[in-house]
């Protein structure tokens, strides 16, 4: 191939003619900052859920303490 000949790279041969081939967009992997932000979001959600569980447990403990103070007659 000489410098005057067109390069077949990025082209396809159709009916005796070289045609340009559309380049497909290759999806880029998420950047480090996107991965970090996603991780932070997941951790915040887990922390929120854990906080809710702690509040429920604290309420149950308070109910048990109240029942004990009342002589254990209350149904908890």
Phi, psi and omega in degrees: 000136179258174180293338182281338182281140178290148179278136178280356181295132180077014181228166174227152183265112182231121178051043175082008182229139174279125178245146176292141176256132178294132179280130178280140177287125176270121181297133181277142175294155181298146180286166179302320182293325177293320178296317180297315180297320179295319179297317179298317180298316179296319179295320179296321178296316178298319179296319179297316179296319179295322179295320177297318178297319178297322179294320179296315179296320179297320179293320178295320178297317179297319178297319179294317179298319179296318179297321179294320179294330181274007175094010176077014181275341183280145176271122181247000000 
